[in-house]
Amino acid sequence: MSSNKISVIVFDLGNVLLPFDYNIAVNKLDDIEAGLGEKFTNFYKINYQIHRAFEKGKLSEKDFINKILNAVNYKITTDEFCEIYSSVFKENKEVAALLPKLKKNFKLVLLSNTNSIHQEYGWKNYGFLKYFDKLILSHKVGAIKPEKEIYKCVENFTKEQSAHHLFIDDVLEYANAAKKLGWDAIQFTGYNNLITELKNRKIL
């Protein structure tokens, strides 16, 4: 039995379906040369706008990679970087197992701040993706959460009223941005809490 209003369930990717840990990449860089991981981390933190521009599709993959390789003194190749940079993901099998159940009664949309490298090297082959009716990806649509435009991309696809959408994201700011547009939203803090929230809405 489902909630009367909700007809679309929108999932975030990172830290909901795919937990990630950048320490994995940092450690792999340190294995190549001591301190290389710290150089990468420091550059990434100080120049976070570069990461954001890449996610938004405003910075090309080539330019992004060149900036990173320069920061690590060209100690690794482009292919090595892409593999290491994308080795940070691990599937949350409990959450992924909900998708085929939800698919029976709801449209499913993936809404992610992501980039072309992570898509290609990190997550494009995960089997759970087949359950989604549409992938709305920041680097493809030129907008990132919490910008209104990326949520509107979802509505443009579903053709449903705002109130018919339920969004699940680990970042409270992104969940709240959806609520401001009239969506329902759940901040993902773990599988058990998600189940409780879905049952409260009579979705499960």
VOGU-3710 file (C-alpha; in Angstrom, 3 decimals, decimal comma):
1> mssnkisviv> 0,000/0,000/0,000  1,520/3,323/-1,027  1,127/6,898/0,088  -1,722/8,645/-1,769  0,368/11,463/-3,154  3,775/9,954/-3,847  4,216/8,484/-7,306  7,932/9,161/-7,844  10,801/8,168/-5,559  14,069/9,972/-6,231
11> fdlgnvllpf> 17,297/8,512/-4,874  20,649/10,135/-4,339  23,597/7,926/-5,318  26,630/8,702/-3,143  26,353/7,600/0,497  22,831/6,252/-0,098  23,187/3,521/-2,716  26,961/3,836/-2,953  28,853/4,716/0,217  32,227/6,199/-0,650
21> dyniavnkld> 35,474/6,751/1,191  38,154/8,985/-0,319  40,699/7,546/2,110  40,826/4,545/-0,218  42,123/6,782/-3,017  44,453/8,653/-0,664  46,015/5,394/0,543  46,505/4,165/-3,023  48,278/7,404/-3,905  50,473/7,059/-0,827
31> dieaglgekf> 51,389/3,547/-1,956  52,780/5,066/-5,149  54,773/7,702/-3,289  54,709/8,763/0,349  52,817/12,035/0,777  51,118/11,907/-2,613  47,720/11,330/-1,007  48,150/14,394/1,184  49,065/16,514/-1,849  45,908/15,353/-3,584
41> tnfykinyqi> 43,760/15,980/-0,488  45,157/19,456/0,129  44,693/20,477/-3,494  41,143/19,102/-3,528  40,131/20,937/-0,356  41,683/24,272/-1,304  40,295/24,101/-4,854  36,891/22,568/-4,160  35,355/24,903/-6,736  37,218/22,869/-9,381
51> hrafekgkls> 35,446/19,721/-8,203  32,118/21,549/-8,289  32,757/22,935/-11,785  33,592/19,427/-13,004  30,420/18,003/-11,438  28,437/20,757/-13,105  29,918/20,011/-16,517  31,490/23,472/-16,653  35,058/22,087/-16,549  36,095/19,473/-19,071
61> ekdfinkiln> 37,320/16,053/-17,980  40,683/16,724/-19,654  41,169/20,035/-17,824  40,115/18,522/-14,491  42,571/15,644/-14,860  45,393/17,975/-15,888  44,868/20,083/-12,786  44,958/16,998/-10,544  48,002/15,452/-12,235  49,830/18,746/-11,899
71> avnykittde> 48,993/18,810/-8,190  50,530/15,341/-7,715  53,585/16,214/-9,819  52,587/13,877/-12,658  53,529/10,829/-10,598  50,594/8,912/-12,104  49,044/8,575/-15,555  45,568/9,688/-16,575  44,286/6,100/-16,509  45,840/5,460/-13,099
81> fceiyssvfk> 44,218/8,581/-11,703  40,780/7,701/-13,088  40,990/4,202/-11,591  42,219/5,427/-8,190  39,784/8,371/-8,070  36,893/5,999/-8,764  37,914/3,182/-6,408  36,121/4,837/-3,497  32,651/3,305/-3,944  30,964/0,295/-2,371
91> enkevaallp> 27,378/-0,821/-2,889  24,864/-0,586/-0,059  23,171/-3,875/-0,910  20,356/-3,393/1,628  19,237/-0,130/0,040  19,753/-1,446/-3,496  17,507/-4,420/-2,673  14,603/-2,002/-2,090  14,633/-0,812/-5,704  12,905/-3,781/-7,384
101> klkknfklvl> 10,206/-3,695/-4,693  9,605/0,038/-5,072  9,733/-0,199/-8,863  6,445/-2,143/-8,826  4,470/0,894/-7,649  6,591/3,979/-8,292  8,640/5,740/-10,924  12,266/5,683/-9,804  14,728/8,454/-10,625  18,401/8,755/-9,684
111> lsntnsihqe> 19,510/12,310/-8,872  23,229/12,707/-8,327  25,967/15,295/-8,103  28,563/13,275/-9,971  31,080/13,514/-12,793  32,075/11,752/-15,986  35,077/9,950/-14,442  33,109/8,514/-11,533  30,350/7,453/-13,898  32,706/5,728/-16,326
121> ygwknygflk> 35,195/4,182/-13,915  33,243/4,037/-10,669  29,596/3,100/-10,905  28,139/2,673/-14,389  28,169/-1,146/-14,200  26,232/-1,541/-10,958  23,196/-3,751/-11,614  20,768/-1,695/-9,526  20,853/1,102/-12,101  18,503/-0,887/-14,325
131> yfdklilshk> 15,622/-0,186/-11,942  15,718/3,552/-12,560  13,484/5,113/-15,177  15,900/8,006/-15,539  19,351/9,091/-14,333  19,548/12,849/-13,710  23,279/13,540/-13,408  24,732/16,943/-12,574  27,467/16,880/-15,212  24,904/16,016/-17,889
141> vgaikpekei> 22,300/18,669/-17,006  24,612/21,543/-16,009  23,267/21,988/-12,486  24,061/20,598/-9,034  22,107/20,062/-5,841  20,901/22,187/-4,078  20,238/24,331/-7,181  16,559/24,446/-8,115  17,300/23,659/-11,760  18,426/20,083/-11,118
151> ykcvenftke> 15,226/19,233/-9,243  13,211/20,766/-12,061  15,022/18,414/-14,471  13,439/15,557/-12,536  9,965/17,101/-12,790  10,455/17,775/-16,491  11,050/14,064/-16,947  8,328/12,699/-14,659  5,626/15,221/-15,689  4,284/14,839/-12,142
161> qsahhlfidd> 3,331/17,562/-9,658  6,025/18,570/-7,171  4,102/17,066/-4,248  4,173/13,644/-5,892  7,960/13,345/-5,492  9,810/11,831/-2,543  13,557/12,477/-2,354  16,073/10,412/-0,379  19,482/12,052/0,190  22,096/11,856/2,943
171> vleyanaakk> 22,782/15,612/2,783  20,197/17,578/4,763  20,726/20,718/2,677  19,809/18,807/-0,486  16,762/17,205/1,128  15,590/20,608/2,390  16,055/22,138/-1,068  13,631/19,524/-2,413  11,121/20,361/0,319  11,261/24,043/-0,635
181> lgwdaiqftg> 10,039/23,012/-4,079  7,097/21,124/-2,586  8,602/17,632/-2,590  8,608/15,280/0,365  12,117/14,330/1,452  13,953/11,980/3,782  17,470/12,587/5,030  19,184/9,212/4,729  20,987/8,336/7,961  20,964/4,563/7,538
191> ynnlitelkn> 18,933/1,634/6,232  16,795/1,110/9,348  15,769/4,755/9,547  14,918/4,737/5,832  12,659/1,714/6,301  10,903/3,464/9,199  10,370/6,616/7,140  9,025/4,656/4,159  6,669/2,661/6,371  5,438/5,854/8,013
201> rkil> 4,436/7,018/4,555  2,840/3,642/3,751  5,284/3,202/0,882  6,484/-0,135/2,254
//
